[in-house]
Amino acid sequence: SDLAVKKITAQNKKADLLVIHDDIDLPLGKIKVVKNRGSAGHKGVESIIKAVGNKNLARIRVGIAPLKGKAKAPENFVIKKFSEEEQKIINKTVKKISDALELYMEEGLEKVMNEYNK
């Protein structure tokens, strides 16, 4: 992801960058909007930060934590398919993210953070 993001940001220097990624530290279906934060161990986010820096980097963190306790092997958990119950939650979350992106385009990041970080 770092090479693609670096290329895109090099071509569009004035464009804002908003990254949407999974986050095993958030409950399934929860979204949290952050800016200028570290990777918290997320390898993909870490590579993006190394490629383009963290200044003004906005992210939508999408919770994928298991419904039943903490994942024993997170590196394996993140590549597994969701159960039917989990998929229903994710489908609603995709709609929530879509609404957040629309709000971001219309009113900016601060408004999205105020609306979705409750």
ABEGO torsion letter per residue (X at the ends): XAAAAAAAAAABAABBBBBBBBBAABBBGBBBBBBGBBAGGBAAAAAAAAAAEABGBBBBBBBABBABEBBABAAAAAABBBBAAAAAAAAAAAAAAAAAAAAAAAAEAAAAAAAAAX
